[in-house]
Structure formats: C-alpha cells, structure tokens
Amino acid sequence: MESRTIRYGVTAFAALLLAFGGNASSQAQQPPHDPGVRGGDPGAGDTYTDLKDPSNPLNKLFVAGQAEFVKQDEVVADGLGPRMNLDSCGGCHAQPNVGGSSPRDNPQFAFFNAPPPRGVNHSTNKLPSFITDKGPTREARFKLFRYATTGPDGGVHDLFTIAGMEGAENCKIEQPDFEEQLRLNNVIFRIPTPVFGAGLIEQIPDTAILHNIDANLGQKKAMGIKKKLNFVISANTITGLPNKNGNDGTIARFGWKAQNKSLLIFSGEAYNVEMGISNELFQTEREEDPNCQFKPTPNDTTDPSHITETDPVKRLDILSDIEKFASFMRLLAPPVPSSDTPGGSTSIANGKTLFRSEKVGCFLCHTPTLHTVKFASPQLCEESAIPQLCDKDVNLFSDLALHHMGAKLDDGIAQGQAEHDEFRTAPLWGLGKRIFFLHDGRTDDLVKAIEEHRSPDTRSLRCRLLSFFGLPQLCGPDDGTIASEANAVVDKYNNLQDTEKQDLLNFLRSL
C-alpha cells in the first residue's frame, strides 16, 4: 500500500509540474518520434559554391540543364507520350527543391486536372486510384505480364496517354487497367530518388566500392549482412575484376536497385519511360501506333545547327536534352546537413555517435563516407572536366550495394543482378528534408520506415532445402523471401533507450 501511495504521489507531482510549465523527464513527455521534415532553407538544389559565377562555362551548363529539367513538355508536338507519367522531370523531383524527391502536393494529380493544352483528356484517361492530391508521385510496375499468367514483367506501365489531347484526337490507345491489376496484387510502386550530389556518386571508383563492402566483414557476417553489387553484365563477362571490356563488369549505382551505370543512362531511360520521349539512348517509342506519333523518332537529339550561335547559352542547345539533364545532375551539389536542428547539437552529436557505433550498426550498410577518384598528381584533378568532383569526400551514407530487405519490402521486381527483394542501400544525405520514405513512399514516418526494414525468413521448406544444397535459383516466386539483412540492426535499435532512439532520429533528420 505504501509503494502504491508513493507511485501515485510521484505521478501527481509530475502532472503538477507540467500544468505549471515545469519539465518532467523527456521520456514522460513523449516517446521517440520522427521530428518531421526539417524546415528552413532547402539546403539543396543549387550548384557548387565555386561554380556560381555566371561567367563560368560550367555554371552556364548547369543553368541550361536546370531549365530543361524543370521545363514542361506540355503538347504532343514536343514528343510527349504517347504514354507518360508526367510532362517534366522537375515535377517529380521537387522536394525540397529541384532535383529532390516527391513533393507533398502531387504534380501527377495536378497534371490530370490541368486545363488544355496541358493535362490529359478525361474522356480517354481516368485517374488511377493510387494517384492522390497529396502524393506521393508514383511510377507503377507490374510484377507479372498482363494478367499475371505469363511470367515476369517488371516494366513501368505509364499512368496516362495522349489519346484525345489537342493534336492527338486520332490516337486511340488505352491506359493499362490498373484497377484490375490492383485486384490481382500485380502492381508495385516506385517514387523518385533524389539526385543531389549525383555527380560525386558517379565519380566514386569501383575499387572504392569494392574495398568498402569488404570492410568490417566479421561484424557484417555476424549480423547477417551480405555483400553484393549490381554489375553491368554482358554475355559471360567476369565481374569484380579490372575493367577490360567497356562497361561490362563495372558497378552500376543509380536507381532503387542500382540498375543504372551512369547519369546519362539514368537520364535517357527516365526521359523515355516517364515522359515517353525517345532519345539517342532509347530510340524506340513506348507506343508505336502510327496514329500516336507526332514527332520524328528519336524525339530528342543532338542539334548541330546551334554550333554557329554566338550567344554561349544558345550554343548549348547543340546538346540533347538528356545530355543537359545529366550535366545538371552532375553539377548539382549535395545536400547541406544541419548541426543543431532538430533536437539541438548535443542530441545530433549523440545520434551520430550511435549511428557509427557497433551498438546499432547502421554504418555497416549506410557507409557515412566514400571518396571520389584520386590521382597521383593533383594537377590531373585541376585538368579534369569537373574539378569540383575530383578527390572529394562523398558523405552519402550508402555502400551502393544490394541487400536482401525481406518480405515487407519485397516488390517482386528483378533488375540486373538485383533480385525481387534486393535494393540498393538508399543514400541518407538529404533525409531531413524528405517527406516520403522507402521505394514506394508507403510512409512519411521515419520510425515506421525503420520498422519496415525488419522481416523474418518466409521461405518454404522446399526453398530452404534447395538453398541449403546451393540451389537457391530453383526457388520460385511463391517460395517466400529470406530474412532481411537489416534485422539485427533494427533489433539493436529497438533495444536502445528512448533517449538514444530520439538522438538517432534527430541525427537522421539533421542530414
């Protein structure tokens, strides 16, 4: 009875403190929580400080690329479609600034509802149920071909068509039947990946990535973390060795599954897939109905007619759009972290220490820093095409490797060497300004995103036996998924004290 009286007395005293503006313990006030999107200056979306001089040719290239990146290709005469997800790159890559990820206000919803000439024809297009006004922006892929009966698909099925738009009245193509595919559980989503600091990522040598995944092998093995990269493979190329045959055997690093080798490939594919604009890398239209073609193929090319321009900005129009896109991303500076927001500098410093410690182990996959190419002679850096990318730390918080993420995140899509449940370690720089998390944007809560990293082994007994005998390739899509490689890390996070969890969350939101 005495102990109950004391306990109730302490509780009442804490309540009185709070009522009169006092401060009971932070744990009593609120459990660990996502501090939310960091406010203030975007901290990203511009070029490097020493490239901001308008007279610098690289600044002119950045500005030209940025203008093309945010430009809306509103009409069919621009080459838009015949199938597309949106009419600009900048619409999807907008949070917290141009080059980022999905904004809160969904540009796809606005595009559907825009008046002519921008916007689709409502008599021939329906708004998919998964596209809402408050986002996220989404790309839809089908796991299996057509009606889930004829094998793997994995491709992007664009949301809208140009059918019935001004100038395309005779185009009769139809949207995919998204509602039927949703009923068949055949649709997965992807949201845009941020491209801040992408030029630095592009310049990380393959050897640096290989060396990093070989580091801390004892710790990684003990925690179930494997090492795998998405190599560009052609025919029977041997991977993981010095580059002896063009791109064959080199490490791809862009995209949710690290499926793209370079920013130029990333740009060309996105232009073709997301906006339907064919180009010098992807020359085939995504819909080849002749009644839906209104610009020669490829729609976008190098234009030598601008070589005689005297204006240096107009002269850059000799470059194709995808070259401009790639240059913009290459020259886009990485995000600027905060040292004191949220939670204060002490909390962030504590969280940083936890992140980099064995007590949690986040750093084993989310490598804090890699380094760009370094030459024996500093002079070679000065002579490189973009000196700002040479011999630099890249604070991306990623090993750029592939990891099994378990049943919760398994999207059923294989790309390159990435299996259906494998994803590239997402770079965390800029996380403080992101609204939506994970490959499909399923949550805007950082705590929930961490929880989704944990999944048990769901493989069938048959598949486990096949794997035991070294034949995992014989497991089928219905045989389940191995445990997430992040399980041990999530368990360690869950075992932290509440104040430690909050420090770690504050650190992540400071990035």
ZAMARGU-4260 file (C-alpha; in steps of 0.2 Angstrom, whole numbers, plus 5000, padded with zeros to 4 digits):
<rodrens>
0) 5000/5000/5000 | 5014/5012/5004 | 5023/5009/4987 | 5007/5012/4978 | 5004/5029/4988
5) 5022/5034/4983 | 5020/5030/4965 | 5004/5039/4964 | 5011/5054/4973 | 5026/5055/4960
10) 5014/5054/4946 | 5003/5068/4953 | 5019/5079/4956 | 5024/5076/4938 | 5007/5081/4932
15) 5008/5097/4943 | 5025/5101/4935 | 5018/5100/4918 | 5002/5110/4922 | 5013/5125/4929
20) 5025/5124/4914 | 5038/5113/4923 | 5048/5100/4914 | 5046/5082/4919 | 5058/5070/4910
25) 5058/5070/4891 | 5053/5051/4891 | 5037/5055/4901 | 5033/5069/4889 | 5034/5060/4873
30) 5040/5043/4866 | 5054/5043/4852 | 5046/5050/4837 | 5051/5057/4820 | 5054/5075/4822
35) 5047/5078/4804 | 5053/5087/4789 | 5066/5099/4794 | 5061/5117/4790 | 5071/5132/4784
40) 5082/5134/4769 | 5080/5119/4757 | 5099/5116/4758 | 5100/5108/4741 | 5095/5112/4723
45) 5110/5123/4718 | 5127/5120/4711 | 5144/5121/4720 | 5148/5137/4728 | 5163/5140/4716
50) 5153/5137/4701 | 5140/5150/4704 | 5150/5164/4694 | 5138/5167/4679 | 5154/5169/4668
55) 5160/5151/4672 | 5156/5139/4657 | 5151/5126/4670 | 5138/5137/4678 | 5130/5141/4660
60) 5129/5122/4658 | 5121/5120/4675 | 5108/5133/4671 | 5104/5126/4654 | 5102/5109/4661
65) 5091/5115/4676 | 5080/5125/4664 | 5077/5109/4653 | 5075/5098/4669 | 5060/5109/4675
70) 5053/5113/4658 | 5036/5106/4654 | 5034/5097/4638 | 5015/5101/4638 | 5010/5096/4620
75) 5011/5081/4609 | 5022/5091/4596 | 5036/5091/4610 | 5036/5072/4608 | 5026/5070/4624
80) 5020/5052/4626 | 5011/5043/4619 | 5012/5036/4636 | 5019/5045/4651 | 5018/5048/4670
85) 5021/5067/4669 | 5027/5081/4657 | 5043/5086/4666 | 5057/5079/4677 | 5056/5094/4689
90) 5038/5090/4694 | 5043/5073/4702 | 5060/5078/4708 | 5054/5093/4718 | 5056/5091/4737
95) 5064/5101/4745 | 5070/5109/4729 | 5073/5104/4711 | 5082/5088/4710 | 5074/5081/4725
100) 5061/5068/4728 | 5042/5068/4728 | 5033/5084/4735 | 5018/5083/4746 | 5007/5091/4733
105) 5006/5078/4719 | 5010/5085/4702 | 5003/5070/4693 | 4986/5074/4701 | 4988/5092/4695
110) 4993/5086/4678 | 4977/5076/4676 | 4966/5090/4681 | 4975/5104/4671 | 4965/5113/4658
115) 4971/5111/4639 | 4983/5111/4631 | 4992/5104/4647 | 4983/5089/4655 | 4976/5074/4648
120) 4959/5071/4640 | 4947/5065/4653 | 4936/5056/4641 | 4951/5044/4637 | 4960/5044/4653
125) 4955/5040/4671 | 4964/5045/4687 | 4972/5029/4694 | 4965/5026/4712 | 4983/5027/4719
130) 4986/5044/4712 | 4980/5057/4726 | 4982/5075/4728 | 4994/5074/4742 | 5006/5062/4735
135) 5017/5054/4734 | 5021/5054/4715 | 5022/5036/4709 | 5028/5025/4695 | 5018/5009/4693
140) 5026/4992/4688 | 5018/4976/4685 | 5026/4961/4694 | 5019/4949/4681 | 5015/4951/4662
145) 4997/4956/4658 | 4985/4946/4669 | 4998/4938/4680 | 4998/4922/4670 | 5013/4923/4658
150) 5029/4926/4668 | 5039/4940/4675 | 5035/4958/4668 | 5044/4971/4680 | 5041/4985/4667
155) 5034/5003/4670 | 5016/5004/4665 | 5013/5023/4662 | 4999/5031/4670 | 4992/5042/4656
160) 4991/5043/4637 | 4990/5057/4625 | 4974/5050/4617 | 4962/5064/4614 | 4973/5078/4619
165) 4974/5093/4607 | 4983/5087/4591 | 4981/5069/4596 | 4962/5067/4593 | 4965/5051/4582
170) 4976/5042/4594 | 4965/5028/4602 | 4977/5019/4614 | 4970/5015/4631 | 4978/5016/4648
175) 4983/5000/4657 | 4969/4993/4668 | 4976/4997/4684 | 4961/4993/4695 | 4961/4975/4688
180) 4980/4973/4691 | 4977/4980/4709 | 4964/4967/4712 | 4977/4954/4706 | 4990/4961/4718
185) 5001/4964/4702 | 5006/4982/4705 | 5020/4989/4714 | 5026/5007/4715 | 5042/5017/4715
190) 5044/5035/4720 | 5058/5047/4713 | 5075/5045/4720 | 5084/5062/4724 | 5098/5066/4713
195) 5108/5079/4724 | 5126/5076/4724 | 5124/5063/4710 | 5140/5069/4701 | 5150/5064/4716
200) 5142/5047/4717 | 5146/5044/4698 | 5164/5048/4702 | 5167/5035/4716 | 5179/5022/4709
205) 5173/5004/4708 | 5188/4999/4718 | 5182/5011/4732 | 5165/5002/4732 | 5173/4985/4732
210) 5185/4989/4746 | 5171/4996/4757 | 5160/4981/4755 | 5175/4970/4760 | 5177/4981/4776
215) 5171/4975/4793 | 5167/4958/4786 | 5167/4950/4804 | 5154/4962/4810 | 5144/4961/4794
220) 5144/4942/4794 | 5139/4941/4812 | 5124/4952/4809 | 5118/4943/4793 | 5124/4957/4781
225) 5130/4951/4764 | 5140/4959/4750 | 5133/4961/4733 | 5134/4974/4719 | 5124/4976/4704
230) 5137/4974/4690 | 5134/4978/4672 | 5135/4961/4664 | 5135/4956/4646 | 5137/4938/4639
235) 5149/4929/4651 | 5159/4944/4657 | 5168/4940/4673 | 5164/4953/4686 | 5173/4961/4700
240) 5189/4962/4690 | 5198/4977/4682 | 5188/4985/4668 | 5194/4976/4652 | 5179/4977/4641
245) 5170/4994/4641 | 5156/4994/4654 | 5155/4976/4656 | 5159/4970/4674 | 5158/4988/4681
250) 5147/4993/4695 | 5130/5001/4692 | 5124/5013/4706 | 5109/5024/4701 | 5091/5019/4704
255) 5082/5010/4718 | 5090/4994/4713 | 5107/5001/4707 | 5101/4997/4689 | 5109/5012/4680
260) 5128/5014/4677 | 5129/5032/4673 | 5119/5048/4674 | 5117/5049/4656 | 5109/5031/4655
265) 5098/5037/4670 | 5093/5052/4661 | 5089/5044/4644 | 5079/5030/4652 | 5069/5042/4663
270) 5065/5053/4648 | 5059/5039/4638 | 5050/5029/4652 | 5042/5044/4662 | 5038/5056/4649
275) 5038/5045/4633 | 5051/5055/4624 | 5063/5044/4614 | 5081/5050/4613 | 5098/5045/4607
280) 5100/5032/4620 | 5082/5025/4620 | 5076/5027/4602 | 5061/5016/4602 | 5044/5024/4606
285) 5035/5016/4621 | 5019/5015/4610 | 5022/5013/4591 | 5004/5016/4585 | 5007/5027/4569
290) 4991/5037/4574 | 5000/5042/4590 | 5017/5048/4583 | 5018/5067/4580 | 5037/5070/4581
295) 5051/5060/4572 | 5060/5046/4581 | 5070/5049/4591 | 5061/5064/4598 | 5076/5072/4606
300) 5093/5073/4598 | 5110/5082/4597 | 5106/5098/4586 | 5122/5104/4576 | 5113/5119/4569
305) 5117/5128/4585 | 5135/5127/4583 | 5136/5144/4574 | 5127/5153/4588 | 5137/5167/4595
310) 5127/5168/4612 | 5136/5155/4623 | 5119/5150/4631 | 5110/5147/4615 | 5125/5137/4609
315) 5122/5125/4622 | 5106/5120/4613 | 5118/5109/4602 | 5117/5097/4617 | 5102/5085/4618
320) 5090/5086/4632 | 5097/5070/4641 | 5115/5077/4640 | 5108/5093/4648 | 5099/5083/4661
325) 5115/5073/4665 | 5125/5089/4666 | 5113/5097/4678 | 5113/5082/4690 | 5132/5080/4688
330) 5134/5098/4694 | 5121/5098/4707 | 5129/5100/4724 | 5125/5088/4739 | 5113/5092/4752
335) 5119/5103/4767 | 5116/5095/4784 | 5111/5104/4800 | 5122/5104/4816 | 5108/5109/4828
340) 5091/5105/4820 | 5081/5095/4826 | 5084/5092/4844 | 5100/5103/4847 | 5118/5100/4843
345) 5121/5088/4858 | 5107/5076/4853 | 5113/5076/4835 | 5131/5073/4840 | 5125/5058/4851
350) 5114/5051/4837 | 5129/5052/4825 | 5140/5043/4838 | 5126/5029/4839 | 5124/5028/4820
355) 5143/5025/4818 | 5145/5013/4833 | 5143/4994/4834 | 5129/4997/4847 | 5117/4999/4832
360) 5127/4995/4817 | 5118/5007/4804 | 5135/5012/4797 | 5138/4994/4791 | 5127/4997/4776
365) 5124/5016/4776 | 5143/5020/4774 | 5145/5038/4780 | 5158/5042/4768 | 5166/5036/4751
370) 5178/5045/4741 | 5179/5051/4723 | 5193/5047/4711 | 5210/5052/4716 | 5225/5054/4705
375) 5244/5053/4710 | 5246/5071/4703 | 5235/5085/4710 | 5237/5093/4693 | 5226/5080/4685
380) 5212/5085/4696 | 5213/5103/4690 | 5213/5097/4672 | 5198/5085/4674 | 5181/5090/4666
385) 5174/5095/4683 | 5187/5098/4696 | 5174/5100/4709 | 5171/5081/4709 | 5189/5076/4710
390) 5197/5069/4726 | 5182/5073/4737 | 5173/5065/4751 | 5156/5059/4747 | 5145/5059/4763
395) 5131/5049/4755 | 5128/5036/4769 | 5127/5022/4757 | 5138/5007/4752 | 5129/5007/4735
400) 5127/4989/4737 | 5112/4977/4736 | 5104/4969/4751 | 5090/4957/4754 | 5077/4968/4763
405) 5064/4954/4767 | 5046/4951/4764 | 5039/4968/4769 | 5050/4977/4756 | 5050/4963/4743
410) 5042/4971/4727 | 5043/4956/4715 | 5054/4965/4703 | 5072/4959/4697 | 5083/4972/4689
415) 5100/4967/4683 | 5108/4957/4697 | 5096/4964/4710 | 5083/4951/4715 | 5065/4954/4719
420) 5069/4958/4737 | 5085/4967/4735 | 5088/4985/4735 | 5102/4997/4734 | 5106/5005/4751
425) 5097/5021/4750 | 5109/5036/4752 | 5103/5046/4768 | 5110/5063/4764 | 5096/5075/4762
430) 5084/5064/4773 | 5080/5078/4784 | 5070/5086/4770 | 5062/5071/4763 | 5043/5068/4765
435) 5040/5050/4759 | 5051/5035/4763 | 5056/5018/4756 | 5055/5014/4737 | 5036/5015/4736
440) 5033/5030/4748 | 5022/5020/4759 | 5026/5031/4774 | 5031/5048/4779 | 5036/5042/4797
445) 5054/5039/4799 | 5051/5027/4814 | 5039/5017/4803 | 5052/5016/4789 | 5065/5009/4801
450) 5052/4996/4807 | 5049/4991/4789 | 5067/4986/4787 | 5063/4971/4798 | 5056/4955/4791
455) 5058/4936/4796 | 5063/4922/4784 | 5047/4917/4775 | 5054/4904/4763 | 5045/4887/4761
460) 5054/4872/4767 | 5057/4867/4749 | 5066/4883/4746 | 5076/4882/4762 | 5082/4864/4757
465) 5086/4870/4740 | 5096/4884/4747 | 5105/4873/4759 | 5111/4862/4744 | 5117/4878/4735
470) 5102/4879/4723 | 5093/4894/4728 | 5090/4899/4710 | 5077/4885/4709 | 5066/4893/4722
475) 5050/4901/4714 | 5041/4917/4716 | 5029/4908/4728 | 5043/4901/4739 | 5044/4916/4750
480) 5059/4928/4754 | 5074/4926/4765 | 5076/4937/4781 | 5080/4955/4779 | 5099/4959/4781
485) 5094/4973/4792 | 5085/4963/4806 | 5100/4963/4818 | 5102/4982/4816 | 5083/4985/4819
490) 5084/4974/4834 | 5099/4984/4841 | 5089/5000/4838 | 5074/4993/4847 | 5085/4989/4862
495) 5091/5007/4864 | 5084/5018/4877 | 5071/5030/4872 | 5083/5045/4873 | 5095/5036/4862
500) 5082/5032/4849 | 5077/5050/4849 | 5095/5056/4847 | 5097/5044/4832 | 5081/5050/4824
505) 5086/5068/4827 | 5103/5064/4819 | 5095/5056/4804 | 5083/5071/4802 | 5098/5083/4803
510) 5106/5076/4787
</rodrens>
